[in-house]
Amino acid sequence: MITLQNYKMFFDHYTEYQGFQRVNKCFASSIASVTHHQDDLNAITNFKETDG
């Protein structure tokens, strides 16, 4: 009974970890796209400023 409970805890933790890895990957790619987008915004802002 105890070992089964431990196994269930381990399994839950493992699936949680797998989910975390997936989210982490997704998060990393979204951060990359956001920073890229931020660069675009900065370029547009700089263009407006230099445009006078």
N, CA, C, O and CB atoms as a CASP TS submission, in Angstrom:
PFRMAT TS
TARGET T0000
AUTHOR 0000-0000-0000
METHOD Language model
MODEL 1
PARENT N/A
ATOM      1  N   MET     1       0.830  -1.202   0.000  1.00  0.00           N
ATOM      2  CA  MET     1       0.000   0.000   0.000  1.00  0.00           C
ATOM      3  C   MET     1       0.871   1.260   0.000  1.00  0.00           C
ATOM      4  O   MET     1       0.637   2.196  -0.765  1.00  0.00           O
ATOM      5  CB  MET     1      -0.942   0.001   1.220  1.00  0.00           C
ATOM      6  N   ILE     2       1.880   1.261   0.878  1.00  0.00           N
ATOM      7  CA  ILE     2       2.768   2.425   0.971  1.00  0.00           C
ATOM      8  C   ILE     2       3.560   2.598  -0.330  1.00  0.00           C
ATOM      9  O   ILE     2       3.698   3.708  -0.843  1.00  0.00           O
ATOM     10  CB  ILE     2       3.735   2.278   2.176  1.00  0.00           C
ATOM     11  N   THR     3       4.079   1.474  -0.854  1.00  0.00           N
ATOM     12  CA  THR     3       4.876   1.553  -2.077  1.00  0.00           C
ATOM     13  C   THR     3       4.022   2.027  -3.249  1.00  0.00           C
ATOM     14  O   THR     3       4.495   2.777  -4.102  1.00  0.00           O
ATOM     15  CB  THR     3       5.508   0.189  -2.399  1.00  0.00           C
ATOM     16  N   LEU     4       2.777   1.594  -3.289  1.00  0.00           N
ATOM     17  CA  LEU     4       1.869   2.011  -4.349  1.00  0.00           C
ATOM     18  C   LEU     4       1.616   3.516  -4.263  1.00  0.00           C
ATOM     19  O   LEU     4       1.563   4.207  -5.280  1.00  0.00           O
ATOM     20  CB  LEU     4       0.540   1.234  -4.262  1.00  0.00           C
ATOM     21  N   GLN     5       1.462   4.006  -3.046  1.00  0.00           N
ATOM     22  CA  GLN     5       1.250   5.435  -2.830  1.00  0.00           C
ATOM     23  C   GLN     5       2.489   6.223  -3.273  1.00  0.00           C
ATOM     24  O   GLN     5       2.384   7.268  -3.917  1.00  0.00           O
ATOM     25  CB  GLN     5       0.928   5.719  -1.338  1.00  0.00           C
ATOM     26  N   ASN     6       3.653   5.698  -2.914  1.00  0.00           N
ATOM     27  CA  ASN     6       4.902   6.331  -3.322  1.00  0.00           C
ATOM     28  C   ASN     6       5.032   6.357  -4.845  1.00  0.00           C
ATOM     29  O   ASN     6       5.467   7.347  -5.432  1.00  0.00           O
ATOM     30  CB  ASN     6       6.096   5.599  -2.702  1.00  0.00           C
ATOM     31  N   TYR     7       4.645   5.249  -5.463  1.00  0.00           N
ATOM     32  CA  TYR     7       4.711   5.164  -6.920  1.00  0.00           C
ATOM     33  C   TYR     7       3.786   6.187  -7.555  1.00  0.00           C
ATOM     34  O   TYR     7       4.140   6.828  -8.544  1.00  0.00           O
ATOM     35  CB  TYR     7       4.347   3.753  -7.396  1.00  0.00           C
ATOM     36  N   LYS     8       2.590   6.338  -6.976  1.00  0.00           N
ATOM     37  CA  LYS     8       1.629   7.304  -7.497  1.00  0.00           C
ATOM     38  C   LYS     8       2.189   8.720  -7.356  1.00  0.00           C
ATOM     39  O   LYS     8       2.068   9.540  -8.267  1.00  0.00           O
ATOM     40  CB  LYS     8       0.270   7.179  -6.759  1.00  0.00           C
ATOM     41  N   MET     9       2.799   8.993  -6.212  1.00  0.00           N
ATOM     42  CA  MET     9       3.408  10.304  -5.997  1.00  0.00           C
ATOM     43  C   MET     9       4.511  10.558  -7.016  1.00  0.00           C
ATOM     44  O   MET     9       4.609  11.640  -7.596  1.00  0.00           O
ATOM     45  CB  MET     9       3.968  10.412  -4.570  1.00  0.00           C
ATOM     46  N   PHE    10       5.340   9.534  -7.221  1.00  0.00           N
ATOM     47  CA  PHE    10       6.425   9.642  -8.191  1.00  0.00           C
ATOM     48  C   PHE    10       5.875   9.887  -9.593  1.00  0.00           C
ATOM     49  O   PHE    10       6.385  10.724 -10.338  1.00  0.00           O
ATOM     50  CB  PHE    10       7.289   8.373  -8.173  1.00  0.00           C
ATOM     51  N   PHE    11       4.825   9.144  -9.940  1.00  0.00           N
ATOM     52  CA  PHE    11       4.239   9.259 -11.266  1.00  0.00           C
ATOM     53  C   PHE    11       3.635  10.644 -11.480  1.00  0.00           C
ATOM     54  O   PHE    11       3.802  11.246 -12.541  1.00  0.00           O
ATOM     55  CB  PHE    11       3.178   8.182 -11.471  1.00  0.00           C
ATOM     56  N   ASP    12       2.930  11.145 -10.460  1.00  0.00           N
ATOM     57  CA  ASP    12       2.349  12.487 -10.540  1.00  0.00           C
ATOM     58  C   ASP    12       3.450  13.526 -10.708  1.00  0.00           C
ATOM     59  O   ASP    12       3.337  14.448 -11.516  1.00  0.00           O
ATOM     60  CB  ASP    12       1.507  12.796  -9.282  1.00  0.00           C
ATOM     61  N   HIS    13       4.512  13.360  -9.931  1.00  0.00           N
ATOM     62  CA  HIS    13       5.634  14.291  -9.993  1.00  0.00           C
ATOM     63  C   HIS    13       6.290  14.246 -11.374  1.00  0.00           C
ATOM     64  O   HIS    13       6.656  15.278 -11.936  1.00  0.00           O
ATOM     65  CB  HIS    13       6.667  13.964  -8.897  1.00  0.00           C
ATOM     66  N   TYR    14       6.431  13.036 -11.906  1.00  0.00           N
ATOM     67  CA  TYR    14       7.061  12.856 -13.210  1.00  0.00           C
ATOM     68  C   TYR    14       6.241  13.509 -14.319  1.00  0.00           C
ATOM     69  O   TYR    14       6.791  14.209 -15.170  1.00  0.00           O
ATOM     70  CB  TYR    14       7.251  11.369 -13.504  1.00  0.00           C
ATOM     71  N   THR    15       4.927  13.283 -14.312  1.00  0.00           N
ATOM     72  CA  THR    15       4.066  13.874 -15.341  1.00  0.00           C
ATOM     73  C   THR    15       4.045  15.388 -15.197  1.00  0.00           C
ATOM     74  O   THR    15       3.979  16.118 -16.186  1.00  0.00           O
ATOM     75  CB  THR    15       2.632  13.305 -15.252  1.00  0.00           C
ATOM     76  N   GLU    16       4.102  15.850 -13.952  1.00  0.00           N
ATOM     77  CA  GLU    16       4.166  17.280 -13.677  1.00  0.00           C
ATOM     78  C   GLU    16       5.441  17.855 -14.287  1.00  0.00           C
ATOM     79  O   GLU    16       5.428  18.915 -14.912  1.00  0.00           O
ATOM     80  CB  GLU    16       4.114  17.555 -12.149  1.00  0.00           C
ATOM     81  N   TYR    17       6.548  17.126 -14.089  1.00  0.00           N
ATOM     82  CA  TYR    17       7.842  17.540 -14.621  1.00  0.00           C
ATOM     83  C   TYR    17       7.812  17.586 -16.148  1.00  0.00           C
ATOM     84  O   TYR    17       8.313  18.528 -16.760  1.00  0.00           O
ATOM     85  CB  TYR    17       8.947  16.590 -14.140  1.00  0.00           C
ATOM     86  N   GLN    18       7.214  16.549 -16.757  1.00  0.00           N
ATOM     87  CA  GLN    18       7.095  16.500 -18.215  1.00  0.00           C
ATOM     88  C   GLN    18       6.300  17.702 -18.711  1.00  0.00           C
ATOM     89  O   GLN    18       6.666  18.344 -19.695  1.00  0.00           O
ATOM     90  CB  GLN    18       6.420  15.179 -18.669  1.00  0.00           C
ATOM     91  N   GLY    19       5.215  17.992 -18.018  1.00  0.00           N
ATOM     92  CA  GLY    19       4.385  19.141 -18.363  1.00  0.00           C
ATOM     93  C   GLY    19       5.167  20.433 -18.218  1.00  0.00           C
ATOM     94  O   GLY    19       5.048  21.342 -19.040  1.00  0.00           O
ATOM     95  N   PHE    20       5.966  20.505 -17.170  1.00  0.00           N
ATOM     96  CA  PHE    20       6.787  21.690 -16.922  1.00  0.00           C
ATOM     97  C   PHE    20       7.792  21.895 -18.045  1.00  0.00           C
ATOM     98  O   PHE    20       8.004  23.017 -18.505  1.00  0.00           O
ATOM     99  CB  PHE    20       7.515  21.568 -15.578  1.00  0.00           C
ATOM    100  N   GLN    21       8.410  20.796 -18.484  1.00  0.00           N
ATOM    101  CA  GLN    21       9.367  20.872 -19.583  1.00  0.00           C
ATOM    102  C   GLN    21       8.693  21.415 -20.842  1.00  0.00           C
ATOM    103  O   GLN    21       9.252  22.252 -21.551  1.00  0.00           O
ATOM    104  CB  GLN    21       9.982  19.487 -19.859  1.00  0.00           C
ATOM    105  N   ARG    22       7.483  20.924 -21.105  1.00  0.00           N
ATOM    106  CA  ARG    22       6.734  21.350 -22.284  1.00  0.00           C
ATOM    107  C   ARG    22       6.406  22.837 -22.188  1.00  0.00           C
ATOM    108  O   ARG    22       6.572  23.584 -23.152  1.00  0.00           O
ATOM    109  CB  ARG    22       5.441  20.521 -22.437  1.00  0.00           C
ATOM    110  N   VAL    23       5.938  23.253 -21.012  1.00  0.00           N
ATOM    111  CA  VAL    23       5.590  24.658 -20.788  1.00  0.00           C
ATOM    112  C   VAL    23       6.834  25.525 -20.899  1.00  0.00           C
ATOM    113  O   VAL    23       6.799  26.615 -21.471  1.00  0.00           O
ATOM    114  CB  VAL    23       4.923  24.847 -19.406  1.00  0.00           C
ATOM    115  N   ASN    24       7.936  25.025 -20.343  1.00  0.00           N
ATOM    116  CA  ASN    24       9.197  25.743 -20.372  1.00  0.00           C
ATOM    117  C   ASN    24       9.639  26.011 -21.805  1.00  0.00           C
ATOM    118  O   ASN    24      10.076  27.113 -22.135  1.00  0.00           O
ATOM    119  CB  ASN    24      10.270  24.960 -19.626  1.00  0.00           C
ATOM    120  N   LYS    25       9.518  24.981 -22.659  1.00  0.00           N
ATOM    121  CA  LYS    25       9.886  25.114 -24.065  1.00  0.00           C
ATOM    122  C   LYS    25       9.008  26.160 -24.743  1.00  0.00           C
ATOM    123  O   LYS    25       9.485  27.026 -25.475  1.00  0.00           O
ATOM    124  CB  LYS    25       9.765  23.760 -24.789  1.00  0.00           C
ATOM    125  N   CYS    26       7.714  26.048 -24.474  1.00  0.00           N
ATOM    126  CA  CYS    26       6.738  26.970 -25.049  1.00  0.00           C
ATOM    127  C   CYS    26       7.025  28.387 -24.568  1.00  0.00           C
ATOM    128  O   CYS    26       6.987  29.339 -25.348  1.00  0.00           O
ATOM    129  CB  CYS    26       5.297  26.551 -24.675  1.00  0.00           C
ATOM    130  N   PHE    27       7.311  28.516 -23.279  1.00  0.00           N
ATOM    131  CA  PHE    27       7.596  29.809 -22.665  1.00  0.00           C
ATOM    132  C   PHE    27       8.845  30.430 -23.279  1.00  0.00           C
ATOM    133  O   PHE    27       8.879  31.625 -23.573  1.00  0.00           O
ATOM    134  CB  PHE    27       7.767  29.658 -21.146  1.00  0.00           C
ATOM    135  N   ALA    28       9.866  29.604 -23.466  1.00  0.00           N
ATOM    136  CA  ALA    28      11.121  30.082 -24.038  1.00  0.00           C
ATOM    137  C   ALA    28      10.913  30.615 -25.451  1.00  0.00           C
ATOM    138  O   ALA    28      11.451  31.664 -25.806  1.00  0.00           O
ATOM    139  CB  ALA    28      12.163  28.961 -24.047  1.00  0.00           C
ATOM    140  N   SER    29      10.136  29.898 -26.255  1.00  0.00           N
ATOM    141  CA  SER    29       9.896  30.336 -27.628  1.00  0.00           C
ATOM    142  C   SER    29       9.041  31.597 -27.659  1.00  0.00           C
ATOM    143  O   SER    29       9.236  32.455 -28.520  1.00  0.00           O
ATOM    144  CB  SER    29       9.221  29.224 -28.434  1.00  0.00           C
ATOM    145  N   SER    30       8.097  31.720 -26.730  1.00  0.00           N
ATOM    146  CA  SER    30       7.261  32.919 -26.688  1.00  0.00           C
ATOM    147  C   SER    30       8.089  34.118 -26.240  1.00  0.00           C
ATOM    148  O   SER    30       7.891  35.230 -26.731  1.00  0.00           O
ATOM    149  CB  SER    30       6.055  32.712 -25.743  1.00  0.00           C
ATOM    150  N   ILE    31       9.016  33.896 -25.310  1.00  0.00           N
ATOM    151  CA  ILE    31       9.916  34.972 -24.871  1.00  0.00           C
ATOM    152  C   ILE    31      10.759  35.444 -26.056  1.00  0.00           C
ATOM    153  O   ILE    31      10.951  36.644 -26.253  1.00  0.00           O
ATOM    154  CB  ILE    31      10.835  34.491 -23.702  1.00  0.00           C
ATOM    155  N   ALA    32      11.257  34.490 -26.839  1.00  0.00           N
ATOM    156  CA  ALA    32      12.071  34.820 -28.005  1.00  0.00           C
ATOM    157  C   ALA    32      11.278  35.664 -28.994  1.00  0.00           C
ATOM    158  O   ALA    32      11.795  36.645 -29.528  1.00  0.00           O
ATOM    159  CB  ALA    32      12.580  33.543 -28.686  1.00  0.00           C
ATOM    160  N   SER    33      10.031  35.290 -29.241  1.00  0.00           N
ATOM    161  CA  SER    33       9.213  36.039 -30.189  1.00  0.00           C
ATOM    162  C   SER    33       8.850  37.410 -29.630  1.00  0.00           C
ATOM    163  O   SER    33       8.742  38.379 -30.382  1.00  0.00           O
ATOM    164  CB  SER    33       7.944  35.257 -30.535  1.00  0.00           C
ATOM    165  N   VAL    34       8.660  37.496 -28.310  1.00  0.00           N
ATOM    166  CA  VAL    34       8.337  38.784 -27.687  1.00  0.00           C
ATOM    167  C   VAL    34       9.522  39.730 -27.790  1.00  0.00           C
ATOM    168  O   VAL    34       9.348  40.906 -28.109  1.00  0.00           O
ATOM    169  CB  VAL    34       7.932  38.594 -26.210  1.00  0.00           C
ATOM    170  N   THR    35      10.731  39.231 -27.522  1.00  0.00           N
ATOM    171  CA  THR    35      11.910  40.087 -27.599  1.00  0.00           C
ATOM    172  C   THR    35      12.143  40.523 -29.042  1.00  0.00           C
ATOM    173  O   THR    35      12.559  41.655 -29.289  1.00  0.00           O
ATOM    174  CB  THR    35      13.153  39.357 -27.045  1.00  0.00           C
ATOM    175  N   HIS    36      11.883  39.642 -29.984  1.00  0.00           N
ATOM    176  CA  HIS    36      12.001  39.980 -31.401  1.00  0.00           C
ATOM    177  C   HIS    36      11.003  41.079 -31.747  1.00  0.00           C
ATOM    178  O   HIS    36      11.338  42.037 -32.444  1.00  0.00           O
ATOM    179  CB  HIS    36      11.770  38.730 -32.291  1.00  0.00           C
ATOM    180  N   HIS    37       9.788  40.934 -31.260  1.00  0.00           N
ATOM    181  CA  HIS    37       8.729  41.915 -31.481  1.00  0.00           C
ATOM    182  C   HIS    37       9.122  43.245 -30.845  1.00  0.00           C
ATOM    183  O   HIS    37       8.874  44.312 -31.406  1.00  0.00           O
ATOM    184  CB  HIS    37       7.381  41.411 -30.904  1.00  0.00           C
ATOM    185  N   GLN    38       9.738  43.165 -29.668  1.00  0.00           N
ATOM    186  CA  GLN    38      10.181  44.368 -28.966  1.00  0.00           C
ATOM    187  C   GLN    38      11.233  45.100 -29.798  1.00  0.00           C
ATOM    188  O   GLN    38      11.234  46.330 -29.851  1.00  0.00           O
ATOM    189  CB  GLN    38      10.746  44.010 -27.569  1.00  0.00           C
ATOM    190  N   ASP    39      12.112  44.367 -30.434  1.00  0.00           N
ATOM    191  CA  ASP    39      13.117  44.974 -31.307  1.00  0.00           C
ATOM    192  C   ASP    39      12.443  45.713 -32.453  1.00  0.00           C
ATOM    193  O   ASP    39      12.850  46.819 -32.812  1.00  0.00           O
ATOM    194  CB  ASP    39      14.082  43.906 -31.854  1.00  0.00           C
ATOM    195  N   ASP    40      11.414  45.102 -33.026  1.00  0.00           N
ATOM    196  CA  ASP    40      10.661  45.739 -34.100  1.00  0.00           C
ATOM    197  C   ASP    40      10.025  47.033 -33.613  1.00  0.00           C
ATOM    198  O   ASP    40      10.070  48.053 -34.301  1.00  0.00           O
ATOM    199  CB  ASP    40       9.587  44.790 -34.642  1.00  0.00           C
ATOM    200  N   LEU    41       9.436  46.986 -32.426  1.00  0.00           N
ATOM    201  CA  LEU    41       8.801  48.173 -31.852  1.00  0.00           C
ATOM    202  C   LEU    41       9.826  49.274 -31.620  1.00  0.00           C
ATOM    203  O   LEU    41       9.563  50.445 -31.893  1.00  0.00           O
ATOM    204  CB  LEU    41       8.094  47.823 -30.535  1.00  0.00           C
ATOM    205  N   ASN    42      10.995  48.891 -31.113  1.00  0.00           N
ATOM    206  CA  ASN    42      12.057  49.863 -30.879  1.00  0.00           C
ATOM    207  C   ASN    42      12.493  50.510 -32.190  1.00  0.00           C
ATOM    208  O   ASN    42      12.720  51.719 -32.246  1.00  0.00           O
ATOM    209  CB  ASN    42      13.255  49.195 -30.192  1.00  0.00           C
ATOM    210  N   ALA    43      12.607  49.714 -33.228  1.00  0.00           N
ATOM    211  CA  ALA    43      13.006  50.220 -34.537  1.00  0.00           C
ATOM    212  C   ALA    43      11.981  51.225 -35.054  1.00  0.00           C
ATOM    213  O   ALA    43      12.342  52.276 -35.582  1.00  0.00           O
ATOM    214  CB  ALA    43      13.174  49.061 -35.538  1.00  0.00           C
ATOM    215  N   ILE    44      10.700  50.895 -34.897  1.00  0.00           N
ATOM    216  CA  ILE    44       9.624  51.788 -35.337  1.00  0.00           C
ATOM    217  C   ILE    44       9.664  53.089 -34.544  1.00  0.00           C
ATOM    218  O   ILE    44       9.527  54.175 -35.107  1.00  0.00           O
ATOM    219  CB  ILE    44       8.245  51.104 -35.179  1.00  0.00           C
ATOM    220  N   THR    45       9.856  52.969 -33.219  1.00  0.00           N
ATOM    221  CA  THR    45       9.906  54.153 -32.354  1.00  0.00           C
ATOM    222  C   THR    45      11.086  55.037 -32.735  1.00  0.00           C
ATOM    223  O   THR    45      10.948  56.257 -32.824  1.00  0.00           O
ATOM    224  CB  THR    45      10.006  53.742 -30.868  1.00  0.00           C
ATOM    225  N   ASN    46      12.239  54.426 -32.961  1.00  0.00           N
ATOM    226  CA  ASN    46      13.428  55.177 -33.346  1.00  0.00           C
ATOM    227  C   ASN    46      13.211  55.876 -34.681  1.00  0.00           C
ATOM    228  O   ASN    46      13.636  57.015 -34.870  1.00  0.00           O
ATOM    229  CB  ASN    46      14.647  54.252 -33.422  1.00  0.00           C
ATOM    230  N   PHE    47      12.554  55.194 -35.594  1.00  0.00           N
ATOM    231  CA  PHE    47      12.274  55.768 -36.904  1.00  0.00           C
ATOM    232  C   PHE    47      11.380  56.999 -36.763  1.00  0.00           C
ATOM    233  O   PHE    47      11.613  58.022 -37.407  1.00  0.00           O
ATOM    234  CB  PHE    47      11.611  54.723 -37.823  1.00  0.00           C
ATOM    235  N   LYS    48      10.359  56.890 -35.917  1.00  0.00           N
ATOM    236  CA  LYS    48       9.450  58.018 -35.682  1.00  0.00           C
ATOM    237  C   LYS    48      10.198  59.192 -35.066  1.00  0.00           C
ATOM    238  O   LYS    48       9.968  60.346 -35.428  1.00  0.00           O
ATOM    239  CB  LYS    48       8.286  57.594 -34.768  1.00  0.00           C
ATOM    240  N   GLU    49      11.099  58.887 -34.126  1.00  0.00           N
ATOM    241  CA  GLU    49      11.847  59.944 -33.447  1.00  0.00           C
ATOM    242  C   GLU    49      12.786  60.663 -34.414  1.00  0.00           C
ATOM    243  O   GLU    49      12.893  61.889 -34.383  1.00  0.00           O
ATOM    244  CB  GLU    49      12.645  59.362 -32.273  1.00  0.00           C
ATOM    245  N   THR    50      13.459  59.908 -35.263  1.00  0.00           N
ATOM    246  CA  THR    50      14.408  60.517 -36.197  1.00  0.00           C
ATOM    247  C   THR    50      13.685  61.191 -37.361  1.00  0.00           C
ATOM    248  O   THR    50      14.249  62.048 -38.041  1.00  0.00           O
ATOM    249  CB  THR    50      15.384  59.462 -36.727  1.00  0.00           C
ATOM    250  N   ASP    51      12.440  60.799 -37.580  1.00  0.00           N
ATOM    251  CA  ASP    51      11.648  61.365 -38.671  1.00  0.00           C
ATOM    252  C   ASP    51      11.382  62.851 -38.429  1.00  0.00           C
ATOM    253  O   ASP    51      11.260  63.622 -39.381  1.00  0.00           O
ATOM    254  CB  ASP    51      10.318  60.603 -38.824  1.00  0.00           C
ATOM    255  N   GLY    52      11.292  63.254 -37.161  1.00  0.00           N
ATOM    256  CA  GLY    52      11.113  64.652 -36.808  1.00  0.00           C
ATOM    257  C   GLY    52       9.673  65.052 -36.939  1.00  0.00           C
ATOM    258  O   GLY    52       9.326  66.205 -36.681  1.00  0.00           O
TER
END
